[in-house]
Amino acid sequence: MVLPRFISRSLATPLGISLLIILIGLIPDWGIHLALPLAAFGTLAATLIHRPRAVAWRWAALGSLFWSLEESSWAIVRLLDLQDTIPITDTLYLAGAAAWFVALHTMPGRLWPRSTIFATLPPIGLLIWLLAKNANQTFVLQFPIFDVLLLLYALPVFEGSFHGRASEGRLLLGLGFFVRALAGGLLAWLGPALAPPLFFWLLWVFGYTFMGVGIWLEQRQEDGGLFSIAYVILGLETVIGLVLSLTYLSTKSLGGNFIATSSLLGYSLFVGIFLVVAADRQRRLKAEQELKTWATLLEQLVTYQPSNQEPAETMRNTIEIASELFPHLSGMEVYARGNIRVGQTDGYPVPIVADGAEVGHLYFGQHPENSDALDALTPLIARQVMQSLAQAEWRAQALTDPLTGLFNRRGLDSQETGLLALARAHHEEVSVVMIDLDHFKRVNDFYGHTNGDNALKTLAAILKRNTRNEDLVVRWGGEEFVLILCGATLEAAQEIVRRIRGELRSAVFPSIGWPLTISAGISGGLIPPEDSTLDPWIQAADGALLSAKAGGRDRVITAC
């Protein structure tokens, strides 16, 4: 039971399916005619099975479709011995080659082929030599030329795999292009009459299976492990054996051509194995490095505490930490307090989700690649940002009066140093106004605390309307308020109080039986000295307020 289960599972993999297609091709008479379209459609299925979103793989799917139809047309031509459909097959081939050119051009991770160009020059030289052996036949069979051009154009794509920046699937895709070009070159050189056609067609089957497995690995962004390496080695050895057999059967000699061909094919075998093994090693080294970076990133995000930072500062620090793994991360936006934006927020957006709700976006300078890591990272970022927002909200509650929304005394203490420093820097006067709502206890006693609260909120709104953003409006306690007016002389402060008193008299309080008034004391009107605080001016304004209340209320007194 174990062995059949292992066999069934193995056959369900792309490698197993490829081996099955190759075995079908060995069936006499009709096997190869079925295997070639199956192998070509296998590349199409490998491209479409993961529903590719990238433009490059959509073009690759289109190219694979054209080539699948081409191989199906050729199968019909060979089975029915038809000749008038050849122009159709050529058109399908050229359309597929054009689509693959676009796919290779738009594929991400292209690098200048520093390594692959030197590793592949001799095999490509072999192809060009084969094509040159029979130039007339080569131009009749145009596809070998386009296959060689495709192979050359694909070298920058395969270079990324060699340096660990893409999966080893790209190298298998490259080997598929090489085997296709090799088969075409041999057919152009030898012609189908000089060697068994089955050998040529098996080469194309191997080329398509290499491409299909390579596309599968690339789409899944993974390596195939030892199984895929063994497949490459055995496949290349089989391909080299087929080519040597073709060469020997056609030449019937061990002359110089056969020896040169054998040497170059042996080199091709060595290069193919070396590239796959080297790419696998580079990918594993890169994965280990990314794992270390990921572990460090997780540790930093988990242990990072926003403490007293504002949310924007927390977002900047989070971007700095996350950019170690995502270098193209450029900005962040959080839906709070009218949307908080940090960095560049015009790139590729990735949603930040917390508790099932979208709370913001990460922005990248280019389309992010490591989507799995990003999916694992965004919840941590959401936790940090939401924690910072919660702490900011707690701080706001601790520093503000819940009834009026104005600063309380702790809020004044938190803002005092900055306000005084700003006034000194700009050589501006600061005035302090202490305000008391007259007869407030009587309002509460006669009309209830609800009406008293409404009166306090109305006065708070009037105070905010008559001050600027740089001023501080503070509920000092009970019915007392403090205004810290930056850039206001005593005369300016008196004018502000006059407007406040007029607006309060005009306010309508249907539930209160008399008009509300205020008493006020004013002090300051000077540029704050170095190392000074507001305490002396607040005490002076409070003394002036007491004098105003003692004098009959509804009046304003300026401290001397």
N, C-alpha and C positions, 0 to 999 in steps of 0.2 A: 504493500500500500504506500510505503514511503517513497519508493522509487517512481511509481507512476505519478504521484502528486508532485514530486520534484520536477519531473519531465513536463507535466502540464503547466506548472508555474513558469518554468524556463521558456517554454514556447510562447507564453503570453507576453514576454518582454520584447522590446524592439530587436534585441540581439537574437533572440530565439526565432522571431518571425523572419529576420533576415536569413538565418541559416536554413529555415524551412523553404524560403523562396529559392535559395541556391540549390537545395536538393531537388526541388520541382524542376529546375532548369536542366538537371541531368537526366530526366526521363526522356527516352528516345522519341524522335519524331516531333511531338507536339509540346514537350515540356518547356523548352526554351522560349517558344512563342507565347506561352502563358506567363513564364517567370519574368520576362522583360516588362510587360505592362504592370504586373503585380509589384515589381520592385520600384517602378516609376511612380505608381500610385501610392506606394509606401512613403515616398518622400513628401507627397502632398498630404497624406494623412498625418505624418509626423509634424508637419507645419501647422495644420488646422486644429489638431486635437486639443491644444491649449488656448484656442481662440485668440490668436495674437493681436495685440493692440498696436504694436510698433509698426510704423509704415514699412520698414525694411522687410519684415516677415510677411506682410501682406503681398508685397511684390514677389517675395520668394514663393509664396503659395501660388500666385498667378503663373510664375515661371514653371513651377512643378506641374501645374495643371496642363500647360501647353505641352510639356515634354511627355506627360502621361498620355495625352491624346496622340502625340506623335508616335510613341511606342505602340499604342493600340492600333494605329493606322498601319504601321510597319508589320505588325503581327498579321493583320488582315491581308496585306500585300503578299507576305511570305506564304501564308496558308492557302490563299486562293490563286497565288501566282499572278497577281495583277501588277500592271506597270503604270497605268494612267493615273494612279493616286499619288505617285511620288512627289509632284509639285505640292500637294497638300501637306505631306509629311515635312518637306523642306520648310514650308511656310510656318508650320507649327513649331519646328525646331528653332527657327530664327526669332519667332515671337517669344518663345521661352527664354532664349539666350538674352534678348533685349530686356525682359523683365528681371532676369537674374543680374544683369549689369546694374540696373537701378537699385535692386535689393542690396547688392554689395556696396554701392555708392552711399546709401543711406544708413547702412548698418553702424551702430555705435561702437566705440572702442577701437577705431582704426588707428594704427600706429605706423610710422615709417618702417618698412620691413628691413630693419638692420640685420636681424638674425636669419629670418626665413629666406631673404634674397640669396645669401651665400649658401645656405643649406640646400636650396632648390635649384640653383643655377645649373649644376650638372644634369639633373633629371629633365629640366626644361630644355637644356641643350640637346638631350637625347630626343625629345619630342620634335624640336626644330630639325634635327638631322634626319629623323624618320620622314618628316614632311618633305624635306628637300630631296630625298632619294627618288621620289617620283612626283615631280612638281605638277605634271599634267593631271594625274589622278587626284592630287591634293586639291586642285582648284575645281575639279568636277565634284568631289566630295568636300563641300565647303565647311562642314561642321568641325573638322579637326582644327582649322584655323581659329574659329570662334571659341572652341574649348580651350585652346592655349591662351588666347587673349583673356578669357574668363579667369583662368588660373593665375595669370600675371596680375590682373586687376584685383584679385581676391587676396593677394599677399598681405596688404596692410590689415585686412580683417583677421587673418590667421596670426599675425604678429601679436595681437592682444592676448590670444590664447597662450602663446609661447611665454609671455611675461606674466601669466597668472591673472590678467585683467578680464579674462572671459573663460568660459568653460572649455574643456578639451574637446567638446563637440565641434568647435570651429575647425580644429585640426582634422577631425574625421571628415568634415564637410570638404576641406581642402583636398584630402586624399581621394574623396569621391570625384572631385573635379579633375585631379591628376589621372586617375584610372580611366575616366571617360576620354580625356585627351589622348592618353596612351593608346586606348583601343582605336580611336579614330585615326591616329597617326599610323598605327600598324596596318589598318585597313587601307589607308591611302597608299602605303608603301608596298604592301604585299598583294593586295587585292583579294577578294573572296575566293578566286579560283585557285590560288596557290596554297591555301591552308584550309582546314575544316572550319566552316562558318560557326559551328558551335563554340569554338574557342573565342572568337571575337565577341559573340553575344554574351558568353559568360563573363567576359571582362566588363561589359556594360552593366550586367546584373550586379557585379561586385561594386562598380562605381555608384550605382543607385543605392545599394544597401549601405555603403559607407556614408553617403549623403543623408539617408534617412535616419540612421543611428546618430549621426552628428547633429542633425536638426533637433532630434528628440532630446539629447543631452543639453543642447544650448537653450531650448525652450524651457527646460526644467531647471536651468542654472545649476547643474550638478555634474559630478564626474561619474564615470561608469565603473571606477574601481579596477581591480585586477581582471575582471571578466572582459571589460572593454579593451584593455591593453592586450590580453590574450587574443581577442577577436581581431585586433589590428595586426598583430604579428602573424597569426595564421592566415588572415585574409591577404596580407601583403605577400607572404610566401607563396600562397596559391596563385596570386596575380603574377608574380615573377615567374613561377613555374609555367603558367599558361603562355606568357610572352616568350620565354625561352623555347618552349615547345613549338610555338608558332614560327619562331625564327629558325630553329633547327630543321623543322619539316619543310620549310619553304626554301632554304638554302641548300639542304642536304650536304652541308659542309661545315667544318670547324675552322673556317677561314677567319681573316682579320675582322670582318664585319660582325661575325657571331661573337668573337672574343670581346670586341669593344662594347657590343650591346650587352653582353653578360656582365661586364665590369660595371657599366653604368646602372644596370638594373640592380646589381648587388649594392651599389652605393645608395640607390633609391630605397632599397629595403632598410639599410642601416639608418638613413636619414629619417625615414618614416617612423621607425621604432624609437629613435632618439628623440624626435620632436614630441611624440605622444608621452613618453616617459618624462621628459623634461617639463612639458606643460603640466603633467600631473603633479610633479614635485613642486613647481612654482605655485600651482594652485593651492596645494596643501600648506606651503609656507605662508602664502598670503592668508589662508584661512586661519592658521595659527596666530598670525599677527593681528588679524581682525578680532579673533577671540580674546586676545590679551587687551586690545583696545576696548572691546565691548565690555569686558569685565571691569576695566578701570572706569569706563563711562558709567556703568551701572552703580559702581561704588560711589562715584562722585555725585550722581543724581540722588541716590538713596540717602547718603550722609549729608548732602547739602541742605542747610537750613536757611530759609529766607530771613529769619530773625526780624529785625525792624526795617528791612529794606522795603522800598516802594515796589509795587508790582512790575513797573517798567524796568527797574534795576534787576529784579529777579529774572525777568525775561531775557535781558542782555546776558546775564551770567549763564543762564541755561543754554542759550544759543552758543556761547563760547565753549561750553562743555560738550554739547552735542556735535559741534563742527569737527571734533576730532574723528568722529566716525562718518560724518556727512559733510565733507568740505564745501559743498555747494549750498549749504543752509545759509540763507541770507537775511531772513526776517521772521517776525512773528506778530500775529494779531490776536487779541483776546476780546471777546464781547463782554465788556464790563466798563462801567463809568463812561459810557459814550464811545466805546472801543479804544483799546490801548494798542498802539502800533510801535514796533521797535524794528529798526533795520529797514531793508528793502522789502516792500510788500507788493511787488508787481511781478513776481516770478511765478513758478509753478506752485499752486496751493495744495497742501495736504491737510485735511481736517484734523483738529484736536478734539477728541471725544472724551467726556467725563460723565460717568454714570448714565451712559446711553444717550447723552445730549451733546450736540456740537457746541463747543465753547470758544472756538477760535480756529486759526490756521497757522501752519508752518509754511514758509515760502522758500523755494529753492531757485538758484540761478539757472539751473538746467534740470531736466526731468530726473528725479531721484531714481537710482537703480536698485538698491538693496531694499526692496519693498517689505520683505519679511522682518528685517531688523527695524525698519521704520514703524511697522505695525506694533512691534514690541516696545518701541521707544516712546511713541506718542502718549500712551497712558501714564508713563512716568513724568513726562513733561506736563501733562494735564494736572497731575497730582501736585507738582511743585507750584504751578501757576495758581491753581485754586487755593492751595495753602497760603500763598502770598496774598491773594485777594482776601481770604478770610481774615488773615492777620491784619491787613490794612483796614478791613471793616471793624475788627475789634478795637484797633487803635482809634479809629474815627469815633466809635461809640464811647470810648474812654475819654476822649478829648472834647466831645460835643454834648450839648444839653439835649436830651431826648424830646422835650416838649417843643422847643423853638428851633432846633437845628443849629443854633449858634455855638461858638466855642464856649466851654466852661473855663474855670480857673486853670485847670491842668492844660487845656488847650492854649490859653494865653501864655502860660509858662513855656510851652513847646515852641511858640512862634516869636516870643519876645526878643530873643537874641538876634535872630535873623532880621527882624524888622528894624531894630536899633542899628545893626551893622549897615543895613541898606541906607538908612537915613544919614548916617555919618559919611558913607561913601559918596552920597549925592549932595551932601551939605544941605539937607532939608530939615525943617522944623518938625517936631512931633508935639501934638496936643492930646491931652487926656480929658475925656468927658465922663462924669459919673451921672447917671440918670436914674430917677426913682419915679415909679408910677404912683401918683398921689392917691391916698385913701384906698389903697388896694385891699387892705384887711376888711374895710367896710363892704367892698364889692363881693368878696367871698362870703361874708357873713349874711348879707341881704339877698344876694342873687345866686349863691352857690359857687362851688369850685369850678364847675364846667364853664360858666360864664367868665369866671376869673381867668381860667386857662385860655379862653378865646381872646380875652383882652390882651394877655401877654403875647400870644402869637401874632396878634394884629400889630402890636407895638414892635415886635421883632422884625416883621416884614417891612414896616416903615423905616426902621433903622437901617436895614440892608439896602433899601431903595435909595437912601440919601447918603450912602457911603460908597467908596470905590473898592475895587478888588484888593488893592494893597493895604487897605485899612483893616483893622480888627474890630469885630463886633462881638462882645462877650456878655453872656448872662452871668452876672457876678453872684447872684443868689437871690431867691425870692423874686421881688419885683424890681431889683436893682440891675442895671446894665452899665457896661463900660465900653466907650468908644476910644480906640487908639487910632488917631488920625495922622497918617504919615504925609508930610509936606504941607501941613496946615498950621498957619499962625493962630494966635488967640482970636483975632478978628474973623478968620475963616471958620474956626470952630464955632464961634458965636452964630455965624450965618447958618451953618449946618444945623445947629440946635434950633434956630428960629424956624427953619423949614420943617423940621421934625414936629415941633409943637403945633404949627399950623396944620399939618396933615393929620395929626392925631385929633385935633379939635373938629376936623371935617369928617372924621370917621364915624360911621353909624353903628351903634350898639343897641339894637332894639330891646334887648332884655335888661339893659342897665338904665336906670332912671335919671342919670345926670351925665353930662359930658366929662370925658376923662382928660386929665391934664398930667403934666410931668413937672418935676423940679430937677434942676441940673446944676452941677458944679464943674468948672473948667480950670485946667492948669496946664503948665508946660509952655508951648509956643516957642520952644528953643531947639537948637541942634543938640542932640544928646552928647554929653561929654564922654570921653573914652572911659571904658570900664564902668559906666553908670548903668542903672536899672530903672525900671518904670516905677518902682515902689515909692520913691519920694513924691512923684507927680500924682500917683494914684491916691496917696494919703492927702495931698493938698486938695485934689479934686473932691475927695470924700468930705474933707472939712468944709469946702465951699458948698457942697450939697447939703450938709447939715445946717449951715447958715440959711440956705434958701428955704428949707423946710421949716426952720424955726421962725423965719420971717413971714410965714403964711402960705407957703407952697405956691405952685404954678409960677415959679420965677427961676431966673438963671443968674448965678453969681460966679464971677471969675476970681480965682485965688490971686492974691497979691504976690 
